[in-house]
């Protein structure tokens, strides 16, 4: 098949592109650096021509509320219009477990808008809801503040490694559309605060984490199960310890 991977130069996209190439597909990498801009629409129609599957992995470069919403709405309209015009048979987008419960967060309001556009587009689609990536742990800690004590939610998380995400996205892209949501997650579930403390200790960071059920996650209040699958989900195989060793972030390892 001809598969267009939007965001194909990014953390997940580059890995998905490699997997789809290895499976024998014709893969077009869409990114500003390849002359395809989902915000302006530049190059999008030409890239879509003859495409059977679109994999949308684009993400907003800004987490500011208005910028995020504008990005996902503008990009969503442009991508879906071009896909419909080209007769794309499967539109796949990567989103986040719990998105529909996180409307208090500006970022997730953007993702909610993106998902609504996909559902209303008339295209056959699959929305993949992924749990948080292990690779986002430093960003989650940064968002918690810069003091020696960090307050983080006690809500459950089930983080997944980028390698497992790429495996799942590439596999699902080659399947029939689900016309609904498919959830993916990592193999281990624990409190966000506990996981964060494990990460700090493993990386030689002296800061302490205090678990706080009222602490907000990018502006949103969490229930215990907001960020984890509540039904059936595909589970990756890479847990925290294995990811940490592969990442090179553990204390004593080369950076």
N, C-alpha and C positions, 0 to 999 in steps of 0.2 A: 504494500500500500504506500501511497504518498501521505506522509504525516507531517503536519506543521506543528512545531514545538515553539510556542510563544514564551519568551523568557528562557530560551534554550542555551544561553550562556551562563546562567546563574548556578547557584549551589545545587539545586535539584535538577534543573533543566539540562545542564551539561551531562549529568549522569544518565538521565533518561535518554538523551540523544545517543549516547554511546550504546546503551542497551538496545535501542530500536535499530540502530545501524547494524549491530551484531546479529539481530534477528532477520536481517535482509531487507529492511524497508528503505524506501527513499525518504530521507528526513530533511526538511527545510528548517533551518534555525532562524527564528524571528527574534530580533533584538535591534535596538537603535544602531549598534555597531555593524549589523549586517544589512542596514538600509531599510529596515521594517520598523515602523513606529506606530504603535497601537493608539497613541493619543492623537496624533495628527492624521493617521490613516495612511501615511506615506508607505508605499510598497506593499500594502496589505492585500489589495485585490489581486495583484500579480502573483503573490506568494500563495494565495488561496486556490488559484486555478488548478483544477485537477486533484485537489486535496480531498481525501476521504475522511481523515481524522484530524481534528484540531485538539492539541493538548495545551491548555492555557495555564501557565505557571507564572504569569506576570504578577508582580507585587509593587505596591506603591513605594516610591523612594522616600516618602515622607509619612510620618505617623501623626501629623497634625490633622485634626478632625476634618476640616473642610477639604484639605488636600487629598486625604485618603478617599473620601466620598467622591470627589470630583474624578480622581483617577479611575476608580472601579466603574463608575457610571459611564464615563467617556470611553474608556477602553472597552467596556462590555458592549456598548452600543456599536462601536466600530467593528469589533471582532465578530459579533453575532450577525451583523448586517452583511459583512463580507462572506461569512460562512454560508449564510442562507443563499446569497447570490451565486456562490460556487457549487451549491448542492452538496455541501459536506454531510456525511452520513452519521458522524458521531462527534459531538462536542464534549470534551472532558475538561473539567476544571478542578484545581486543587484548592480546598478550603480547610476549615478548622472544626474539629469536634466541639460542639457546644456553641457554635456561632449564633444560633437562634436564641440562645439564652443570655447573650452578652451585648444587648443593644445599648447598655449604659456606656459602652466603650466606643469612641469615635471610630477606631479601626474596624471593629466588628460591625458597626453600622454600614461601613463600606462593603464588607463581605456579604452582609445580608442583602444589600442592594444588588450586588453582583449575582448572587444566587437567584434572586427574584427575576432578573433579566433573563437568565438562562432558562429557568422554568417556563417563562412566558414567551420564549422565542419561537416555539414551534419546532425547534430542532430536536432530534434524538440526542440525549445527553447522559452523562454520568457526572455527579458531583462527588469527589472524594473528600471526605472529612477525615483529616489527620489530627492526631494528638500533637502536642508541642514536640519540636525536634530537640534532641540533646544539644545540638549546636546552638540553640537559643538560650541556653543556661546563662552565659555571661550577660546577655542582654536583659534577661529577667532580673538578675542580680543588680545590674546597673540601674534599672527602673525602680528598684526598691530603695535607692538612696546611696549616699556616699559616706555615711558614718561607719563607726566600728560595729554597730549593732543594726541588723537589717530585719525589718518586720515583713514576713511573707505569709501568704495564706496557708492554712492547714488543709485546704481542699486536696483531694486526690489528683494525682497526675499519673500518666502512663506513657512517658516520653518514648519517642521513636528515633532511630538513627537515620540520617539522610540517605544512607545506602539502602536501608529497608524501604524508605519512602520511594526512592527511585525504582526499586524492584517492583513495588506495587503499582506505581503509575504506569510503567512500561507494560506490565502484564495486562492491566485493565484497558489500556489504550488499544490493545490488540483483540479485545473481546467485544461482544455486542453491547450496545448501550443499555444501562440499567434503567434509564428514565427515572432516576431517583438517586438517593444518597448511598454510598458505600463507605463504611468506616474502617480506618486502619489505625493501629496503635502498636506500641512497644510491648515487650513480653512481661514487664514488671510494673506493678502499681504501688505507689506510696504517697505520702504527704509531700506537697511541694516544698514545705519548709524543711523537712527531713532530707529530701534529695538535694536541696540547695546547700545544706550544711555538709553533706557528704562531699559535694563538689568542692566546696571551699577547703575542707580538710585535705582532700586528695591533691589539690593544686597548691598547697602551702599557703593559703590565704588565712590570715589570723582573725578575720572578722567573724562575728557570731550571728546566727540566725535565731530570731524569736518567732515561733509560730503564733499567728494571730488570725483567728477565724474571721475577723472583720477587716483584715487587710485587703486592699483592692488589687486587682490584677489588671493593669493598664486601664484603670478607671472603673472597672466593673466589680461588683460584689459577687463572690462565688458561693454556690452551694457545694456540698461535699462532692457531688458527682458531675458538676458542670463541665469539667474538662476531660472526662473519660467516657468511653462508649458505654451506653446503657443496655445495648443489645448485642447482637452478633457482630464481630469485627475480625478482620484479618490481622494477625499478629506477626510482627517482625521477629527476628531471632537474636538481634543484638541488644544485650542488656547494658546497664550502666558501666559495669567494670570493663567489659570488652570494648565498649565505645571509648571509654576513658583511655585505655591503653592504645587503641588505634589512633586517637586524636593527638597523642603526644603532649597532652596538657598536664598529665600527672606529674607530681613533684619528683624531680630526679631524672625526668625524661628530657631529651632535647626538644626545644620548642619547634 
